Amino acid sequence: MKYSDFYHLPVKPDGACFFNAISGIFHLENKMKKVKGKTITYKIDPKIWLKESLSLRLKCVQWLQNNPNYVIKDIGTNIKSEILEDLNYNDNITDKTLKGYFNYMKKIKGYAGQIEIYAISEIFQRNIRTFIDKNGQLSNVGLGYEIVPKNIMNDIYIYHNLGDVGNETGIHHYEILFPKKKATIVSKSIYMKQNTKSVKSISKKKKITKKLSSKRIKKRTKTKRNTQRNIKRNITPIRKRKSSL
């Protein structure tokens, strides 16, 4: 896949980059709409982003707590084993127990990695694929998880930034990759203007249709009444007819 076929959107390096990236992608997908045959969307607002990211984090931790015996595809080990192995070299976590890991991951700046990728992939039943840019091509660096057939319209793409990302607590940083094939990303103001125009157009069309329908009903009613009057005028009641015999 070509790097140029994707939007590469930065994510704040605050320790929550993984959940920021995923929630940012979900927002882009949820706001997709067609305008004149073209699909558009817009980036999430910072205030909403923080809330959505935290909600996704807690959902992820809940899944990990409920599925310690989940066997990871193609590896054979389970979630519990992966967490205990991570605790051996994770200097950010002082409590080297499962509970300690979960408590750390619930924090806004709890740094997520491959274990959380497993969880999010399973929760939403979608592949998570991580890449770097290598001479204009997207190259996989080993992270990610695939549980269903590959599909560019369904897979979640993340850019794995290994460079200088400011105050990020770990050496890895996740950013958004969004296929241009899915939608064109526009500013929120442009998106809302398009939306308003569409609503006005639909509303105006409904009013015109309603007005025409009302006129048709009145016209049919008037025609029916005139027909009834003509019938009454042209037909002589039987009781008033005189016999010719």
Secondary structure by P-SEA (a helix, b strand, c coil): cccccbbbbbcccccaaaaaaaaaaaaaaaaccccccbbbbbbbcaaaaaaaaaaaaaaaaaaaaaccccccccccccaaaaaaaaaacccccccccaaaaaaaaacccccccaaaaaaaaaaacbbbbbbbbcccbbbbccccccccccccccbbbbbbcccccccccccbbbbbbbbcccbbbbcaaaaaaaaaaaaaaaaaaaaaaaaaaaaaaaaaaaaaaaaaaaaaaaccccccccccc
